[in-house]
């Protein structure tokens, strides 16, 4: 898929509209595919059987902006807790199922909004039919999730090692099982820890099917490494118009996954912005404690659902221009800042006043 040349705003609009056309499925009240906004997902990291702890984690990711939450249903305690979890969650709950069709049935009966399941892994045709029939009856979609680390033995032997074609073949094997039962409410993911392989596999699926795609780099790693790998992999595909929902997999708290996912979407203008802080990378010209100021401001405004661009620059070279271009800006030097509002100089303030003044300005800011 070729990227349009971005030469002007019309080019940017073309870029944003250049999304792959996919069919749409509903996960609770969240649409995936069919031109719907790209949704952000995460997964709880509690023991699912502890419904109270799981719901508390769900509450936190919801506050961070999560659209859909997945929980593992890997034992009887988890299966029994699903009804309480579904009832207590304000966002759609997805059940993550591996191998045990009874857990899938229990989750569907509990009212989950989607099931992550590879039907070829749950046993006999009769078991598959039970799950797909109940999902169809309740209008619950299924995400077929293929990972490069868990490909079927025969597919690995055929291809020699995980390849994009191997991931595609595995995914379509499970899709075919669903389609043979008349079930087509499907979302597909073909994840890998290898970013290049992940990108190639999703491109293949995108080219050959119209199913909505769940993007992710699996087991991406810690906050630093995982953020980079996920941003490169997910961001590349989204920039090409591929992808309908995303999950950033980090060895960290799930709300961190949501924050990174949201920033990936914002960077591509695929999500409305909240408070966006623009700050210089700093150099020897810096004359204020910009690290401290940005950290305090970010923590104080991270929860605000207001599209406002705030620029904080710590020198006289780029500071005035960048500050004037933002909704609210500070150009600072030698312990003093110049406050800008919509490009107009408002007043001088002391360095110690920068954070409280900006918080006040953001709170009072009225988007056009």
Helices and strands as residue ranges (DSSP letters): H 9-16, E 25-27, E 30-32, E 39-43, H 51-64, E 68-72, H 76-88, E 92-96, H 101-110, E 114-116, G 119-121, H 125-137, E 141-147, G 148-150, H 153-159, H 164-180, E 186-191, H 195-208, E 212-215, H 223-239, E 245-247, H 254-267, E 275-279, H 290-301, E 308-313, H 319-325, E 328-333, E 336-341, E 344-350, G 351-353, H 354-364
